[in-house]
């Protein structure tokens, strides 16, 4: 038998979140290193749910608020081998390839600033992420004016193209 739970994650103002699956306690140190070397201005907090041994929520970061919210989110998800990474003053696009290249990272479920829900399956063994609900459903198809606005936004926020 399996039951389901939907967990609304907390994302502080002006922050982004990355939720993923990993398999080794070294994740905390490696994610910290990715963030610390990606940008000197990056603020972050991370939490990792250990799935064996003492089964603790391991955590670290350079911003107390983000670290505490990452811990709260990891606890609310309650699934083993899940990590939650919250960040400010850097976008997930700047760190995702480095995160995905970590030997212990198995999967990225979401990287977003949108409201995020985690769908958790619950069995007699424990909890596991079944999927995510990231943001809201589409309201229509972009028109020429929307395309222009998208291109302007990209040039403003990440200097995408000249």
N, C-alpha and C positions, 0 to 999 in steps of 0.2 A: 504494500500500500504506500501511496505517496500523497501528501498534503502539500498545499502551496501557501506561501505567504508573499505579500508584496511589501517591500521595505522602501519607504521614501527617504532618500539620502539628504543630508544637510550639506548645502554648499554655501559657504559664507559669501557675503557681498564681494564682488570683483574677483572671485576665485574660480578656478577650473578644477575638475576632478578627473582622475584616471582610476578605473577599477579593473583589476586583472587577477589572473590566477598564476600561481608560482608553486614551487615545490621544495624550497630549501630555506632554512633559517638565515642564510647569507643574504637573502633578498633585502633585508633592512639596510645593511651596509652598502650593497651595490646600488640600490635606489638612491640612497643618500649621496653617494659619489656622483651618480648621473646628474642629480639636481645641482649639487654644489659646483660642478664643473661646467654646467650648461650656461650659466650666467651669474655674474657676481651679484646681481640685483634680485635674483629669484628668491622668493619666500615660499617655504613649503613645510608640510607635515605629512608623515606617512605612518601607516599601521599595517601589520601583517598578522593574520590569524594562523598560528602554528597548528598543525593537524596531528601531531603525535607528541610523545613525551609529556611535558607539563601542559601542552595545549594553551599557551599564553598568547595574548595579543602583544606582539613585539612592536616597538614604535621608535621614531626618531624625527628630527626635523630642526629647522632653524627659526620657526615661528610657533610660539606656544599655542595660539588660538587654532591655527591650522592643524597642528599635531593633535590637540584635544578633540577637534571635530573628526579627524581621521579615525581616532580611536573609537569615538561614539559610533561612527558609520560602520567600522569593522565589527564592532560588538553587535550592532543592530542586524547586520547581515548574518553573522554567526556561522559562516561556512568556513571550513578549513582550507588553508592554502590560498586564501584570498588576500589581496593587498588593496589598500585605498591610499591614493596619493592626492593631496590637495596642494594647489599652487597659486601664487599671485606674482605679478610682474614678469610672467613668462607664460607662453601658450603651450599646450600639449604638443602642437606640431613641432615645437623646437626640441622636444625630448623623446618623442615616441619611438623613433628608430633606435635610439640608444637604449631605451627601456626594453624594446622587443629583442634587442641583440643580447641581453643578459641571458646567460646559460640556463638560469633557473626559471625564467619567465615562460609560461606555457601559452598564455592567451591574454588578450586585452578585450574586455567586455565593452568598455565605453571610455571616451575622452571628451568631456563636454563642460560647458558652463550652464547648460539647460537644466531644468528640473529633471531629476533622474530617479527612476524606480528600478529596484532590483527584484526580479521574480525568483524566489527561493523555493526549491523543492525540499520537503522534509520527509525523511524515512526513519526507520528505527535505528539506523546507524548515525544519522546526523543531518546536516543541511548542506545544500549545494546550489550554486547559481544556475538557473535554467535559462535566463535571458534578462534583457534590460528593456526598459521603456524610456527612451531618451527624447525629451522635449514633447512636441505636440504634432498632430497629424497635418499634412499639407492642406492649405486653404485654396490652392489653385496652381496654375502653371505660370511661370514668369513671362512677362512681356518685355518689349524692348526697353522700356523705362526701368524695369526691375533689373535687367541685365546691366544697364549703365550704372545703376546704384550699387550693384554687387561689385563691379570693377572698381568703382571709386572707393568703396569700403576696403577692398583688398589692398589697394595702394596706400590707404591711410594707416591701416593697422599693422601690416607686415611688409610694407614696401615691396609688394609682390612683383610688380612690373613697373617700368617707367611710363 
